[in-house]
Amino acid sequence: MTRNKKRQRIVIPVCIVAALAACFFLSWPRVIEIFSDPVPLSAGEYNTQGVAVFNGEKIDVSTDGRISIKVDLSLTDKGLVHIDIDHPDEDQIFISILPVLSDADLDESGRYDQMLKKYGKDGVYSLTYGSGDYELCVWLRDGQTGNQYTKLYQNLFTADFPENEPYKYSNAYSEFDDNSLVSAYAHALVKNDKTDMEKAKSIIAFVHKKIEYKEGAAEDESGFLTADEIFESGTGVCNSYTSLASAMLKSVGIPTREMRGHNKKANAVHSWCEALIDGEWLTADPAWYGSFPVNPDDYTPANYANPYD
């Protein structure tokens, strides 16, 4: 009798544990599905939007045989220019694409010190000041002093395009193409979404979970990684989240602009993006929040002329 009672006391807990384990095991695939990547769509199942095709004559300038600068202005009616630079000191090459200002409005010292963009590779650049006269310059920085620049190239041109046109397309800060992995994933994410708001919510939530914030990644990367490279690395800083989210949003037809400036809550330099939904620019911060939209009052764009590039 005593031995039988002991056996019963042992068997009952084991059965309970086995039943609980079975329930947990059966529910496990549903938990995995929530946090796993969607299955990307195959070629032919979707149409990537936002890829500009440049086919104009490229202006080719060479300086002492050391530098080649090619500029394609065939898509200024979309607010886009393409720049191709070959120079042995690429890390010292900077570009500026600025509106032409009158002498009364021009402060040379502050204008270029704050607006020069480090050039990391060939790329498409958006004209983010709207229609008007522009000055495109390529500069070589003195590697020893670090604060002196030699102008290698200058091009003055006029562009006329619809207000939000440049934000529909891939550019050097959110680069993708027809065959990009991020486009295939973006279309898989939103295939059941009916509105642009639903699509934006799906993409921002995905990017927030997909990328792991990694301190120091800003030093590890040039800042000009393609969206696919960011996606595949799985790590980055705020610029990485912004670039990936912008590329995915644009690829499904949502105009998006990359923002850089200051986050008031954290009192820190930060990067985020804005998506055009039903005619209104809404703020997204995929580095810090998986929800969309977030409060725009928490962000101050870089207010020296151009907050977007």
C-alpha positions as CSV (number, residue, x, y, z in Angstrom):
1,M,0.0,0.0,0.0
2,T,2.7,2.4,0.9
3,R,4.6,1.8,-2.3
4,N,1.5,2.3,-4.4
5,K,0.7,5.7,-2.8
6,K,4.3,6.8,-3.4
7,R,3.9,5.9,-7.1
8,Q,0.7,7.9,-7.4
9,R,2.3,10.9,-5.8
10,I,5.2,10.7,-8.4
11,V,3.0,10.0,-11.4
12,I,0.6,12.9,-10.9
13,P,3.2,15.8,-11.0
14,V,4.9,14.2,-14.0
15,C,1.6,14.2,-15.9
16,I,1.0,17.8,-15.1
17,V,4.4,18.8,-16.2
18,A,4.0,16.9,-19.5
19,A,0.7,18.5,-20.2
20,L,2.0,22.0,-19.6
21,A,5.0,21.3,-21.8
22,A,2.7,20.0,-24.6
23,C,0.6,23.2,-24.4
24,F,3.7,25.4,-24.5
25,F,5.1,23.4,-27.5
26,L,1.9,23.7,-29.5
27,S,1.8,27.4,-28.9
28,W,5.5,28.0,-29.8
29,P,5.2,28.4,-33.6
30,R,2.7,31.3,-33.1
31,V,5.2,33.1,-30.8
32,I,8.0,32.6,-33.3
33,E,5.9,33.9,-36.2
34,I,5.4,37.3,-34.5
35,F,9.1,38.0,-34.3
36,S,10.3,36.4,-37.5
37,D,10.9,38.1,-40.9
38,P,8.1,37.8,-43.4
39,V,8.7,35.7,-46.5
40,P,9.9,38.1,-49.2
41,L,7.8,38.2,-52.4
42,S,9.3,36.8,-55.5
43,A,10.2,38.8,-58.6
44,G,7.0,39.5,-60.6
45,E,4.8,39.5,-57.5
46,Y,5.3,43.2,-56.8
47,N,6.3,46.4,-58.4
48,T,9.1,48.5,-56.8
49,Q,8.3,52.2,-56.8
50,G,10.7,55.1,-56.3
51,V,13.6,54.0,-58.5
52,A,14.7,56.9,-60.8
53,V,16.4,56.1,-64.1
54,F,19.0,58.6,-65.2
55,N,19.7,58.6,-69.0
56,G,20.9,62.1,-69.7
57,E,24.4,63.2,-70.8
58,K,26.8,63.3,-68.0
59,I,29.0,66.3,-67.6
60,D,32.6,64.9,-67.3
61,V,35.3,67.0,-65.6
62,S,38.8,65.9,-64.9
63,T,41.3,67.8,-62.8
64,D,45.0,67.0,-63.4
65,G,44.1,63.4,-64.2
66,R,43.5,62.8,-60.5
67,I,39.7,63.4,-60.3
68,S,36.7,62.5,-62.5
69,I,33.4,64.2,-61.7
70,K,30.3,63.2,-63.7
71,V,27.0,65.0,-63.1
72,D,23.7,63.9,-64.6
73,L,21.0,66.7,-64.5
74,S,18.4,64.8,-66.7
75,L,15.9,64.4,-63.8
76,T,15.9,67.9,-62.2
77,D,12.2,67.9,-63.1
78,K,11.9,65.3,-60.3
79,G,14.2,67.2,-58.0
80,L,17.1,64.7,-58.4
81,V,20.7,64.8,-59.6
82,H,23.2,62.0,-60.0
83,I,26.8,62.5,-59.0
84,D,29.7,60.1,-59.8
85,I,33.1,61.0,-58.4
86,D,36.4,59.2,-58.7
87,H,39.3,60.5,-56.6
88,P,42.2,58.8,-54.7
89,D,41.3,60.8,-51.5
90,E,37.6,59.9,-51.3
91,D,37.5,60.4,-47.6
92,Q,38.4,64.1,-48.1
93,I,35.8,64.8,-50.8
94,F,32.7,66.8,-49.9
95,I,29.7,68.0,-51.9
96,S,27.2,70.8,-51.4
97,I,23.9,71.3,-53.3
98,L,22.5,74.6,-52.2
99,P,20.1,77.2,-53.5
100,V,21.8,80.2,-55.1
101,L,21.4,83.1,-52.6
102,S,22.0,86.8,-53.0
103,D,25.1,88.4,-51.5
104,A,22.9,89.9,-48.8
105,D,21.7,86.5,-47.7
106,L,25.0,84.6,-48.1
107,D,27.2,83.9,-45.1
108,E,30.1,82.0,-46.7
109,S,31.7,80.9,-43.5
110,G,28.6,79.4,-41.9
111,R,27.0,78.2,-45.1
112,Y,29.6,75.7,-46.2
113,D,31.0,74.7,-42.8
114,Q,27.5,73.5,-41.8
115,M,26.2,72.2,-45.1
116,L,29.0,70.2,-46.7
117,K,28.1,66.6,-47.1
118,K,30.7,63.9,-47.0
119,Y,30.8,62.0,-50.3
120,G,31.1,58.3,-49.8
121,K,30.1,56.9,-53.2
122,D,28.2,57.5,-56.4
123,G,24.7,58.5,-55.7
124,V,21.4,60.2,-56.3
125,Y,20.9,63.4,-54.4
126,S,17.6,65.1,-53.7
127,L,17.0,68.9,-54.2
128,T,15.3,69.5,-50.9
129,Y,14.9,73.3,-51.2
130,G,12.2,73.2,-53.8
131,S,12.2,74.6,-57.3
132,G,14.7,77.3,-58.1
133,D,18.4,78.1,-58.9
134,Y,21.0,75.7,-57.4
135,E,24.7,75.7,-57.0
136,L,26.4,72.2,-57.0
137,C,30.0,72.2,-55.8
138,V,32.6,69.5,-55.1
139,W,35.3,70.3,-52.5
140,L,38.6,68.8,-51.5
141,R,39.3,69.2,-47.8
142,D,42.9,69.7,-46.6
143,G,43.6,66.5,-44.7
144,Q,46.2,68.2,-42.5
145,T,44.2,71.3,-41.3
146,G,40.8,69.7,-41.6
147,N,39.1,73.0,-42.0
148,Q,40.2,74.3,-45.4
149,Y,38.5,73.5,-48.7
150,T,39.5,73.7,-52.3
151,K,36.6,74.0,-54.8
152,L,37.2,71.3,-57.5
153,Y,33.9,71.8,-59.4
154,Q,31.0,74.1,-59.6
155,N,27.7,73.8,-61.6
156,L,24.9,76.4,-61.6
157,F,21.5,75.1,-62.8
158,T,17.8,75.7,-62.5
159,A,15.3,73.0,-61.4
160,D,11.5,73.1,-61.6
161,F,9.6,70.2,-60.0
162,P,6.5,69.4,-57.9
163,E,6.8,70.2,-54.2
164,N,7.1,66.7,-52.8
165,E,8.5,64.9,-55.9
166,P,12.1,64.3,-54.6
167,Y,10.9,62.3,-51.6
168,K,9.4,59.5,-53.7
169,Y,12.8,58.2,-54.9
170,S,15.8,56.3,-53.8
171,N,18.7,58.5,-52.9
172,A,22.2,58.3,-51.4
173,Y,20.7,58.2,-47.9
174,S,18.1,55.5,-48.5
175,E,19.3,53.6,-51.5
176,F,17.4,50.7,-53.1
177,D,16.6,49.5,-56.6
178,D,14.2,47.1,-58.5
179,N,16.1,44.1,-57.2
180,S,16.6,45.2,-53.6
181,L,15.8,42.6,-50.9
182,V,14.2,45.4,-48.8
183,S,11.6,46.0,-51.5
184,A,10.7,42.4,-51.6
185,Y,10.3,42.3,-47.8
186,A,8.4,45.7,-47.7
187,H,5.8,44.4,-50.2
188,A,5.4,41.2,-48.3
189,L,4.9,43.2,-45.1
190,V,2.1,45.4,-46.5
191,K,0.4,42.9,-48.9
192,N,-2.7,42.8,-46.7
193,D,-2.7,46.5,-45.7
194,K,-5.3,48.6,-47.3
195,T,-4.1,52.2,-46.6
196,D,-0.8,54.1,-46.6
197,M,-1.2,54.5,-42.8
198,E,-1.5,50.8,-42.3
199,K,1.5,50.2,-44.5
200,A,3.6,52.8,-42.7
201,K,2.7,51.3,-39.3
202,S,3.7,47.8,-40.5
203,I,7.1,49.0,-41.9
204,I,8.1,51.1,-39.0
205,A,7.2,48.3,-36.5
206,F,9.3,45.9,-38.6
207,V,12.4,48.1,-38.8
208,H,12.3,48.9,-35.1
209,K,12.4,45.2,-34.3
210,K,14.7,44.1,-37.2
211,I,17.7,46.4,-36.4
212,E,19.7,46.1,-33.2
213,Y,21.0,49.5,-32.0
214,K,24.8,49.3,-31.8
215,E,26.8,52.0,-30.2
216,G,29.7,53.0,-32.4
217,A,28.1,51.8,-35.6
218,A,28.3,55.4,-36.9
219,E,32.1,55.0,-36.9
220,D,31.9,51.5,-38.4
221,E,30.0,52.6,-41.5
222,S,30.4,55.4,-44.0
223,G,26.8,56.6,-43.6
224,F,26.2,55.6,-47.2
225,L,25.3,51.9,-46.8
226,T,22.5,50.7,-49.1
227,A,19.3,49.7,-47.5
228,D,20.1,46.1,-48.3
229,E,23.4,46.3,-46.5
230,I,21.8,47.7,-43.4
231,F,19.1,45.0,-43.5
232,E,21.6,42.2,-43.8
233,S,23.9,43.6,-41.1
234,G,21.0,43.8,-38.6
235,T,22.8,46.5,-36.6
236,G,23.2,50.2,-36.7
237,V,22.6,53.6,-35.2
238,C,19.7,56.0,-35.8
239,N,20.9,56.9,-39.3
240,S,20.6,53.2,-40.2
241,Y,17.0,52.9,-39.0
242,T,16.1,56.0,-40.9
243,S,17.7,54.9,-44.1
244,L,16.1,51.4,-44.0
245,A,12.6,52.7,-43.1
246,S,12.8,55.4,-45.7
247,A,13.8,52.9,-48.4
248,M,11.0,50.4,-47.5
249,L,8.4,53.2,-47.4
250,K,9.4,54.6,-50.7
251,S,9.5,51.2,-52.4
252,V,5.8,50.7,-51.6
253,G,4.9,54.2,-52.9
254,I,5.0,56.4,-49.7
255,P,7.0,59.6,-50.1
256,T,9.5,59.8,-47.2
257,R,12.1,62.4,-46.2
258,E,15.1,61.6,-44.0
259,M,15.4,64.0,-41.1
260,R,18.4,65.0,-39.0
261,G,18.5,67.3,-36.0
262,H,17.8,67.2,-32.3
263,N,15.7,65.2,-30.0
264,K,14.4,67.3,-27.2
265,K,13.6,64.5,-24.7
266,A,17.0,62.9,-25.0
267,N,18.8,66.3,-25.6
268,A,20.8,64.5,-28.3
269,V,21.6,64.7,-32.0
270,H,19.3,62.3,-33.8
271,S,18.0,61.0,-37.1
272,W,14.4,60.1,-37.9
273,C,12.1,60.3,-40.9
274,E,8.7,61.7,-42.0
275,A,6.2,59.9,-44.2
276,L,3.6,61.7,-46.4
277,I,0.2,60.1,-45.4
278,D,-3.0,61.6,-46.9
279,G,-1.3,64.9,-47.6
280,E,0.3,65.3,-44.2
281,W,3.9,64.7,-43.1
282,L,3.9,62.4,-40.1
283,T,6.9,61.7,-37.9
284,A,8.5,58.3,-37.5
285,D,11.4,57.4,-35.3
286,P,12.1,53.7,-35.9
287,A,15.3,53.8,-33.9
288,W,13.4,54.5,-30.6
289,Y,9.8,53.7,-31.3
290,G,8.0,50.9,-33.1
291,S,4.7,52.9,-33.1
292,F,3.7,55.4,-35.8
293,P,3.3,58.3,-35.9
294,V,5.1,59.9,-32.9
295,N,4.9,63.4,-31.5
296,P,6.7,65.8,-33.9
297,D,7.1,68.3,-31.1
298,D,9.8,66.2,-29.6
299,Y,12.1,66.8,-32.6
300,T,13.9,69.9,-34.0
301,P,15.2,69.5,-37.5
302,A,18.7,70.8,-38.3
303,N,17.5,74.3,-39.0
304,Y,20.4,75.6,-41.0
305,A,18.9,75.7,-44.5
306,N,18.4,72.0,-45.2
307,P,16.9,69.6,-42.5
308,Y,16.6,66.6,-44.8
309,D,20.0,65.7,-46.1
